[in-house]
């Protein structure tokens, strides 16, 4: 029997192809909106993180309001995640979630605000953990700034928190397909802790020398009176 391509087969193929085109067009529009919102989240989160680290905020409520404004785009992105997770879980969208989690956890750590980035808000787990790890890098930066002001106690508090996070995570090992860049970020955290420990030890030594110098100066002044 010779194969025959009937009109019904042609119609069926046409219907299938046209339906696929409609669906792909919808997904493509959604993809463009996801990219737009992701870039906006990265911009606003990056600005907030830089301002938090530079300690520019005198009004914490203003900073939290800006974070909540940024969260609006995050919520929209999470809605897309529920509708079409393949378009959101990775690339620029994952980076947007990570940047927002970093800013959110810095505000949580430094100002005691409620974290806007948590599992209850359906945030991807990998974004939360990578955001926390990125936040530890900013804690190191702030600790160094504190040491520049001879605020050893503040720097030590930040170092202790970095150690605690590392101690919790150091026994874990997740592959890149599950948590992209996880092992590298853990290694960076360990090196940051070692660097900060060395700086803190050096600063404590310098402080002891300065204290001894002033103590001796006070004794000399007292003996000369």
C-alpha positions in Angstrom: 0.0 0.0 0.0 1.4 3.4 -1.0 1.6 5.9 1.7 -0.8 8.9 1.2 -0.6 12.2 2.8 -4.2 13.1 3.3 -5.8 16.6 3.9 -6.7 15.5 7.4 -3.0 14.8 8.2 -2.0 18.2 6.8 -4.7 19.9 8.8 -3.6 18.1 12.0 0.0 19.1 11.4 -1.0 22.7 10.7 -3.1 22.8 13.9 -0.2 21.4 16.0 2.4 23.7 14.5 0.2 26.8 14.9 -0.6 25.9 18.5 3.1 25.4 19.3 3.9 28.8 17.7 1.2 30.5 19.8 2.6 28.9 23.0 6.2 29.7 22.1 5.3 33.3 21.3 3.6 33.6 24.7 6.7 32.2 26.4 8.9 34.5 24.5 7.0 37.6 25.6 7.1 36.2 29.1 10.9 35.6 28.8 11.4 39.3 27.7 9.4 40.5 30.7 11.3 38.2 33.1 14.6 39.6 31.8 13.4 43.2 32.2 12.3 42.6 35.8 15.4 40.6 36.6 17.6 43.5 35.4 15.6 46.0 37.5 16.0 43.8 40.6 19.7 43.5 40.0 20.0 47.3 39.7 18.0 48.2 42.8 19.5 45.4 44.9 23.0 46.3 43.9 22.5 50.0 44.9 21.0 49.0 48.2 23.8 46.6 49.0 26.4 49.3 48.2 24.7 51.9 50.3 24.2 49.5 53.2 27.9 48.6 53.2 29.0 52.2 52.9 26.8 52.9 55.9 25.1 55.8 54.0 21.7 55.2 55.6 20.9 57.4 58.5 17.2 56.5 58.0 16.8 52.8 58.3 13.1 53.0 57.5 13.9 54.7 54.2 16.3 51.9 53.3 13.6 49.2 54.2 11.0 51.0 52.1 13.4 50.9 49.1 14.0 47.2 49.7 10.2 46.7 49.7 9.9 48.6 46.5 12.5 46.3 45.0 10.5 43.3 46.4 7.5 44.1 44.1 9.5 43.0 41.1 10.7 40.0 43.0 7.1 39.0 43.7 6.2 39.3 40.0 9.3 37.2 39.1 8.2 34.5 41.6 4.8 34.5 40.0 6.4 33.7 36.7 8.5 31.1 38.4 5.3 29.3 39.5 3.9 29.5 35.9 7.0 28.6 34.0 9.9 27.6 36.3 12.2 26.6 33.3 12.3 30.3 32.2 13.1 31.6 35.7 15.3 29.1 37.5 18.7 30.1 36.1 20.6 32.8 34.2 19.8 36.4 34.9 16.7 35.6 36.9 18.6 33.5 39.4 21.2 36.3 39.7 18.4 38.7 40.4 17.1 36.5 43.2 20.6 36.2 44.6 21.3 39.9 44.6 18.0 40.6 46.3 18.6 38.0 48.9 22.1 39.5 49.6 20.6 43.0 50.2 17.8 41.5 52.2 20.0 39.5 54.5 22.4 42.3 55.0 19.6 44.5 56.2 18.4 41.6 58.4 21.8 41.0 59.9 22.8 44.7 60.4 19.4 46.3 61.3 17.3 43.4 62.6 14.7 43.8 59.9 12.5 40.9 58.8 14.2 39.2 55.9 12.2 39.7 52.7 14.0 36.7 51.2 12.9 33.4 52.7 11.4 30.0 52.0 7.9 31.2 53.0 7.9 33.5 50.0 8.7 30.6 47.7 12.2 31.9 46.9 14.4 29.2 45.3 16.6 27.6 47.9 19.8 28.1 45.9 19.1 31.8 45.6 18.8 32.1 49.4 22.0 30.2 50.3 24.0 32.0 47.6 22.7 35.4 48.7 23.7 34.7 52.2 27.2 33.6 51.0 27.5 36.8 49.0 26.4 38.8 52.0 29.4 37.4 54.0 31.7 39.1 51.5 30.1 42.4 52.3 30.4 41.7 56.0 34.2 41.3 55.5 34.3 44.7 53.7 32.4 46.3 56.6 34.6 44.6 59.2 37.7 46.1 57.4 36.0 49.5 57.5 35.4 49.0 61.2 39.1 48.1 61.8 40.0 51.3 60.0 38.1 53.1 62.8 39.7 50.9 65.4 36.3 49.5 66.1 37.6 46.0 66.9 34.5 44.8 68.7 32.3 45.4 65.7 34.8 43.8 63.3 35.0 40.8 65.6 31.2 40.4 65.7 31.1 40.2 61.9 34.0 37.8 61.8 32.2 35.5 64.4 29.0 35.5 62.2 31.1 34.6 59.1 32.6 31.7 61.1 29.2 30.5 62.2 27.9 30.5 58.7 31.0 28.7 57.4 30.7 26.1 60.2 27.1 25.3 59.2 27.9 25.0 55.5 31.4 23.6 55.4 30.3 20.0 55.6 28.0 20.4 52.6 28.9 20.0 48.9 26.3 20.7 46.1 27.1 20.3 42.4 26.7 23.3 40.1 23.5 22.0 38.4 21.8 22.2 41.9 23.5 25.3 43.4 25.7 27.1 40.8 29.1 28.2 42.1 28.4 26.8 45.6 31.8 25.2 46.2 33.6 28.3 45.0 31.6 30.6 47.2 32.3 28.4 50.2 36.1 28.5 49.4 35.9 32.3 49.1 34.2 32.5 52.5 36.9 30.4 54.1 39.6 32.7 52.6 37.8 35.8 53.7 37.7 34.4 57.3 41.4 33.7 57.2 42.2 37.1 55.8 40.0 38.9 58.4 41.5 36.8 61.3 45.0 37.9 60.2 43.9 41.6 60.0 42.1 41.4 63.3 45.1 39.8 65.1 47.4 42.5 63.7 45.1 45.3 64.7 44.8 43.9 68.3 48.6 43.8 68.5 48.9 47.4 67.3 46.2 48.4 69.8 48.1 46.8 72.7 51.3 48.6 71.6 49.5 51.9 71.5 47.8 51.3 74.8 51.2 50.4 76.4 52.7 53.6 74.8 50.1 55.8 76.3 50.2 54.0 79.6 54.0 54.5 79.8 53.5 58.2 78.8 51.0 58.6 81.6 53.4 57.0 84.1 56.3 59.3 82.9 54.1 62.4 83.3 53.0 61.3 86.7 56.6 60.6 87.9 57.7 64.1 86.7 55.0 65.9 88.7 
